[in-house]
Amino acid sequence: MEVPTMQARDVLIRGGAVADGTGAEPVPADVLIRSGRITAVDAPGGISVDHVPVLDASGLVVAPGFIDVHSHADNAPLLAEDDTSKILQGITTEVTGNCGFSLAPVRPASAQDFASFTRRIYPRMDFTWSDWDEFTAVTDARGYVTNVAPLVGHGTLRIAVLGTAAITPDAAQMRTLCRELERALEGGAFGMSTGLIYPPAVFSESDELVQLARCLGPDRPYATHMRGEGSLLFSSIDETLGIGEQSGCRVHISHLKAMGRRQWGRMSEALGRIHHAADRGVRVTKDIYPYAASSTMLTALLPPPFLADGNEGVLARLESASERERLAALMTSGVPGWESNAEAVGWDGIMIAHSRSHRYDGHTLGEIARAEGCSPLDTYVRILREERLQATMVLFAMDEDDVRTAFADRDTMVGTDGLPPGTGGKPHPRMFGTFPRILGEYVRKHHVLPLGEAIRRMTSLPCQVFGIPDRGLIRAGYVADLVAFDAGSVNHETNYRDPVRPPCGISWVMQQGHVTVADNSYLGPRRGRRLTPAA
């Protein structure tokens, strides 16, 4: 494809079918861009200008750049390499800081605990910052491949104020938590996220979350990885909706799913609860990724009593023979208020995606256990100990029909939930192909939604919910962050043991009028920016 050089960010896009982000089906139209913003959209031939490069989009759909509402690429600016996993699939903006994990604030008293905790899922980093403003100054200086709309993580706030202990904040500590949240919001955070299956957030109670959610006001979102997505799915939905009702904030359910065979087929029931709350005034939305497998840190299989006191506390328990016996009992009998993903999925349904040594990447715990002649639980504990907790996994836990049902529902958006870049291994393919897979499998093949509506869910709706300004529509005055794709071929192959591959059918991606991706090649340089919430 011949791509004009657009140093002035002026270009006329001709010949394409424009899906403008409103939900309307694509229609032939020309788009004029000047100084990185859209200045006119008109019928073919309706825009007449001289001395402006022409980009021929014949045979392509031109859409607003996709918005990934659930990203964990907070560390991407800090990498020496450009993280191209998102931009190559047409994503031009990422909502980061999800599942309670943001990389700020960090406090000196708990900085070591925070650094060791992040190594369970992030590559090693040098924490040269403390508060939110210092962190964003560092990432602003390094630059962004995509735009970022950061959330502040509840788990990060908790470590900063309370450390990693299994405690309930007292009144003074609660005021400090609220103050840290407010500082992040003042510094440009778009909202707050929670990860209620992860330490230390797993030790929090609903009252704490309600108090923090009230600090968000009516417009900043409370985005939550709920307390449970399997046996606790319905009580977790009720808790989330209750937080929205009591606080008055906007609630957003991250990666809505029904985990484990016992919950398969119950997505419509879950959606009914959400609709009922929306009908009585709770502002609630959700997102999905188009796969029947999830992914997270390997320690997430442990019950809450084993997660307190940071990495050293977890490892000390795993290295104690008596504690390992206790773990075996808890994994069998369960813990009130905790759901066992190992029980729901089975050891053959848990594949190591990344480990510190990379010895186990791409193999299931069941396979490893059989090869070594050990029990799966003993194998699991040994791997955690050997890898010093630095491992992630893929869980084959959902039913594809439930995922499609959730996407078809009103106000469902799309997130990659890709784990942080830079660790290597065999990360979930959603990191590289979520949005092309939506277009290829869910729109073209299975007709879950019409193309125009699917584009709205991936563009203007996220901007509306998360307060992302000047993007998400192909309309005069909006920033020219655009993607062009072949609707007949766009897709991404799902291969969990060989996931690192680009999508197909994405012809080019534009950021502020500059073409930065053409034919699966990232042209650079880093043209993203850290966004600030719409007023």
Secondary structure, 3 states (H helix, E strand, C coil): CCCCCCCCCCEEEECCEECCCCCCCCEECEEEEECCEEEEEECCCCCCCCCCCEEECCCCEEEECEEECCCCCCCHHHCCCCCCCCHHHCEEEEEECCCCCCCCCCCHHHHHHHHHHHCCCCCCCCCCCCCHHHHHHHHHHHCECCEEEECEEHHHHHHHHHCCCCCCCCHHHHHHHHHHHHHHHHCCCCCEEEECCCCCHHHCCHHHHHHHHHHCCCCCEEEEECCCCCCCHHHHHHHHHHHHHHHCCEEEECCCCCCCHHHCCCHHHHHHHHHHHHHCCCCEEEEECCCCEEEEEHHHHCCHHHCCCHHHHHHHHHCCHHHHHHHHHHHHHCCCCCCCHHHHHCHHHEEEEEECCCCCCCCEHHHHHHHHCCCHHHHHHHHHHHCCCCEEEEEECCCHHHHHHHHHCCCEEECCCCCCCCCCCCCCCHHHHHHHHHHHHHHHHCCCCCHHHHHHHHCHHHHHHHCCCCCCCCCCCCECCEEEECCCCCECCCCCCCCCCCCECEEEEEECCEEEEECCEECCCCCECECCCCC
